């Protein structure tokens, strides 16, 4: 994953509305949510929803699929895992002592 992609994704998630929207889609699982249901859950105007969804789709964090007349939105879990992996992969790589992240993972 390149740093430009990571920066774009983090910038997109840096907006409170988009972060809430993204977390809602992550919670929805593989089935995703229809745009109308997402709008009802978030209680935001359709134009606002459309604007923020467009950004999440552009950076690859959300996918959309048309099912007849319904647009289904889903979190792109592959992209999410890549982003999280990019942030954590080299944790404590330059530290000689054991990493606190490793200790946290062992406790979980």
For each residue, the residues with C-beta under 8 A, 3 or more apart:
1: 5 6 82 83 85 86
2: 5 6
3: 6 7
4: 7 8
5: 1 2 8 9 59 60
6: 1 2 3 9 10 83 86 87
7: 3 4 10 11
8: 4 5 11 12 58 59
9: 5 6 12 13 59 60 61 79 83
10: 6 7 13 14 83
11: 7 8 14 59
12: 8 9 15 18 55 56 58 59 61
13: 9 10 18 19 22 61
14: 10 11 18 19
15: 12 18 19 52 55
16: 19 20
17: 20 21 42 44 48 52
18: 12 13 14 15 21 22 52 55 56
19: 13 14 15 16 22 23
20: 16 17 23 24 42
21: 17 18 24 25 38 42 49 52 53 56
22: 13 18 19 25 26 56 61 62 75
23: 19 20 26 27
24: 20 21 27 28 33 38 41 42
25: 21 22 28 32 33 38 62 73 74 75
26: 22 23 75 77 80
27: 23 24
28: 24 25 31 32 33 74 75
29: 32
30: 74 77
31: 28 72 74
32: 25 28 29 65 72 73 74 75
33: 24 25 28 37 38 41 72 73 74
34: 37 38 70 71 72 73
35: 38 39 46 49 53 70 71 72 73
36: 39 40 70
37: 33 34 40 41
38: 21 24 25 33 34 35 41 42 49 53 73
39: 35 36 42 43 44 46 49
40: 36 37 43
41: 24 33 37 38
42: 17 20 21 24 38 39 49
43: 39 40
44: 17 39 48 49
45: 48 49
46: 35 39 49 50
47: 50 51
48: 17 44 45 51 52
49: 21 35 38 39 42 44 45 46 52 53
50: 46 47 53 54
51: 47 48 54 55
52: 15 17 18 21 48 49 55 56
53: 21 35 38 49 50 56 57 62 64 73
54: 50 51 57 58
55: 12 15 18 51 52 58 59
56: 12 18 21 22 52 53 59 61 62
57: 53 54 60 61 62 63 64
58: 8 12 54 55
59: 5 8 9 11 12 55 56
60: 5 9 57 76 79
61: 9 12 13 22 56 57 75 76 79 80 83
62: 22 25 53 56 57 73 74 75 76
63: 57 73 74 76
64: 53 57 71 72 73 74
65: 32 71 72 74
66: 70 71 72
67: 70 71 72
68:
69:
70: 34 35 36 66 67
71: 34 35 64 65 66 67
72: 31 32 33 34 35 64 65 66 67
73: 25 32 33 34 35 38 53 62 63 64
74: 25 28 30 31 32 33 62 63 64 65
75: 22 25 26 28 32 61 62 80
76: 60 61 62 63 79 80
77: 26 30 80 81
78: 81 82
79: 9 60 61 76 82 83
80: 26 61 75 76 77 83 84
81: 77 78 84 85
82: 1 78 79 85 86
83: 1 6 9 10 61 79 80 86 87
84: 80 81 87 88
85: 1 81 82 88 89
86: 1 6 82 83 89
87: 6 83 84
88: 84 85 91 101
89: 85 86
90: 93
91: 88 99 101 102
92: 95 98 99 100 101 102
93: 90
94:
95: 92 99
96:
97:
98: 92 102 103
99: 91 92 95 102 103
100: 92 103 104
101: 88 91 92 104 105
102: 91 92 98 99 105 106
103: 98 99 100 106 107
104: 100 101 107 108
105: 101 102 108
106: 102 103
107: 103 104
108: 104 105
